[in-house]
């Protein structure tokens, strides 16, 4: 039986998503359907699909409500290849915009909304660039695998960082190296990580720090989606890795240039350890209806 899917296309710095509302958890898309929706030639085209579902109506949402009973809504995120993803930094901002614009929540400047995700509950606020999401604690995770990329002459050491989902960050020498990468080919990790990883290639700004803010440029190959114009959690991982490489005097605020725009990253102390936040725009582009077989 077919599904009539009422959807919204949204994007955050070019990282684009198909979003739909399913408060009671009645609509289940198959991986084949998700791939069809995300196909840029035969479907709507997107880096992923996001379902807005009440946490109480989803098995994965039970953990979110146990962590914070204010996490009424769950961001059910699927990569373009039909696989599940734990977290999406650009996606959670666009998801929040979707909830607000569809009258599902009210969020005023200064207020915070708790959103359930498979990486845990994440808090989102309105800010001057759009939205800011507290992505919680982070960790070094995944070691330092060698990374091979198409058009990189030699393998480079990466740094494994987890911000709710796995990343490997690679430092490059200059813009020419970054621009020459062919990310239609999946970067190869040695050793491979059990769950795979998003891979970020980063070039530091010259100068690296301007008025107390660090500046970097990056491109990313996302697990399950390929190269994207932006990856929010990837920008966070790239800033964390660059701060680590730069040493104790490095700043805790960063400006990350991605092909789709600019994102802000901030590291700050909390009672349960250092958190990291991501800020940037979130826009809804158009609405539509799909008939899915």
N, C-alpha and C positions, 0 to 999 in steps of 0.2 A: 504494500500500500504506500502511496506517495505521501510526502510531507510538504505542506505549504509553509515555507520558512519566511517569516517577516524579519528582515535583517537591517542592520545599519553598518555602513563602511566607515571606519575611523582610522586615524593615524596619529602617531607621535614621532616627530622628526623623521618621517618617512617610513617608519616601522608600521605596517598596516595590518588591520584586523577586520574580520567579519564578526559582528556582535549580534546576539539575539537574546531576547528575554524569555525565560522559562522558569518562572518563580517556583512552580510546584514540581519541577523535575520530570515533566511528562514527555519531553522530546529528547530522544537519544540518537545522535548521528553516528553512523558507522565510520570507520577510518576511510573507506572508499568514498563516502559522501563528503567527508571533510577535504580529502584530496581534490575532489571535483569542484567544491566551492572555492578552494584556494588557487585552482589552476588559472594562470593569468591569460590564457588564450581561450579556454572553453568554459571558465567559470567567472566568478566575480573578481578573483585575484586577491591574494592576501598572504601574509607571512604566518597567519594562524587564525583560528576560530575561538571566540570567547563566548561562553554561555553564562548569562546572569541567572543564577539559581539560588534559592534560599538555602542557607547552610543546613537547616533542619531537614531538608528534603534530599540530601545527598550524603551518601555514606562517608565520603571524604570530609564533609562539612562538620561531622560530629567532633572531630579533633579541634577544629577552629572554635566551635562553641565551648568546648571544654577549656580552651586557652583563654577565650574572651567571649562572654555571652553577648557582647554588643556586636559581634561579627555576624550580622543578620544575613548579609549577602556573600556568596562564594563566587570567586572568579574561576570558572571551569575552563582551563586553557588547553588548547590542542595545537600542536605544530602543523605546518602545512602538509607534512607527510602523513598525518593522521595519528601521530604518537602524542602521548601526554607530555606536558612539561610542568615542572614544579612551580615555576615563577616567571614573570615577565615584567620588567621594570617600566617599559613603555606601555605595555598592555594594561597595567593596573591604573595608570593615569587615564588612559582612554576609557577604561571600564568605569572609572569614577565619573567621568564626563557623561558617559552613556546613562548611568543611573540617575544623575541629576537632571539631564535634559529630557528624560522620559518620565520624570515625576516619581521615580521609585524611591528617592531619598531627597532630603533637603540638607544642603551643606553651605553654611555661611562662612565668610572669612573669619578665621580664628578657630572655627570648629574642626574637629577631627572625626573621620569615619574609619571604622575598623573593617577591613576586608579579609575574608577567609581565602587562603590559597593552599596549595599542597605543600608549600614551604613554611606554613604557619600564618598567623594573623599579621597583616601589615596595615599600618596607620597612614592615612592620606589626608593632606590639607590643601586648601587653595593657597597659591602664592602668586607673586607678580609675574612669573613666567608661565603659569598655568596651574600645575599641581606639584606638590612635593610629597614623596612617599618615603617613609622610614622603612628601610629594607631590613632592619634588625641587625643582629650580630653577624659577623663574617668570620672566616677562618682560612688559614693556609691548608689546602686539601688537594692532593693529587701530585705532590712532589714537584720535580723539575724535569719533566719529560723533554726529550728532543723533539722539535717540530720541523717537519718538512713541508714546504709550500711550493706550489708551482711557480717557477721563475725565481725562487730564492736559490742562489748558487750552492749554499751549504745549509745543513740543518742548524737550527738555532735553539738554544735552551729556552724553555718556557717556565712559567711559574703557575702552579695550580692554586686557585682561589675559589672558595665556595661562598656564594652570597644567596643561598637558598637553592641555587642550581650550580652545576660545575663549570668552571672556566679554566682555560690555560692562556696566559698572557705572554706575548713574545715582543721583545724590544728590537726595533730595527734602527739602522744607522741614520736614514734620512728619508725625505719625501719620495725620492726616486725609487727607493726600494719598496716603499709602501704602495706607490702607484703602479709598479710593475707586477705586483702579485696578481695571479689569476685564481680567484676564489670560486670559479666554477668547478674547480677541483677541490675535493675535501682535503684539508690539511691532515697530514699523517703524524700521529703521536707515537713515540717510542720511549717507554712502553705505553700501550693503549690504556685508557682509563675504563674501568668496568662499565660505567654508564655513559661513556662518551663525554664530550665537553664542547662548549662554545669556545672558539679560538679567536682571540683578539691580537691584532698586530698593531703596535704602538710606536709612534715617533714623538719624542719630547719637543716642546716648543723651544724656540731660540729667541729670547731667553726662556728658561723653563718657568720661572716665577716672575709675575708682574703684579705689583701692588699687593703682595701676599697671597696671590691666587696662582696655582699651578696650571699650566697649559699643555695639553697633549692633543694629538690627532690620532685617530684609529680607524681601522676597518675590521670587520668581523665576519666569520663564517659561523652561522648558528646551527647547532645540532638540530636536525629535523627540518630546517628551512633553507639552508644554503646561505650565500651572502645576502645580507639585508642592509638597508640604508642606515639602520641604527639598531642598537641593542642596549636597552637601559641597564640591565644587570651587567652587561659586558663593559659599559662605560664605567660603572662602579668598580668592577674588577680591574680594569686598566688603570684607573686612578690609584687604587690601593697598591697595585704592583709597582707603579712608578714611584709612589711615595716610599715604598720599601727600598727600592733601588737607590733613591736619592739620599736616603739617610735621615738622621735624627732632626736635621734642620728643615726638612721638607714641610710644606704647608698641609693643612687639613681641609682646604677648600680647593676645588679643581673645576676647570672649564674644559670640557671634552668635546672636540670637534669631530663629528661623524659625517658621512656623506649626506645625511638628511638634515643636518642642522647642528645645534649646540645643546649640550646637556650640562647641568650643574651637579657636582658631587660634593658632599660634605661629610666629614667624619667627626663624631662628637661622643663624649663620654656619657655613660648612663650607669645606673646602679648595677646592672647585670653585665657590664662590659661595654666596649666601644661599639656604637652603631654607625651605620652609614646611610645617608639619604640621597635620593635622586630627584632632581627637579627638571621640569621642562614642559613644553606645550602638549596639548591633547586636543584634537579636533575631530568632529564628526563630519563626514564628507557628503554622504547621501544615504537615503533609505531605498529599499527595494523588496521585492517578493520573489522567492525562488520556489520552483516545483521540483522536488528531489524525488527520484525513483527509489 
